[in-house]
Amino acid sequence: MSRQPFEFNNVPLGYLVTFRGHGTWLHGDSRGSVDRLHNRYGSPLIPPNAKWLEHNRNELKHPPVKLSARQRLARGRGYP
């Protein structure tokens, strides 16, 4: 059995898709946040800012979307 050496390349083996519900983690939040300028691994998060958070809450056109426990457990077709 021949083994090929491990090599890094730009072809991903798969993707991990995660998301947050609309309006549940806004810029200014105490957990920090990410935008187009702060989105690289290891780069600093945008620091908390209560005034910016309140502004962003006021700008929401719809209430925040939070999934119920049942919705969080739902699986798509083809998954066990």
Summary of the structure (lengths in Angstrom):
residues: 80
radius of gyration: 19.0
end to end distance: 33.9
largest distance: 62.8
contacts: 112
relative contact order: 0.18
helix: 19%
strand: 2%
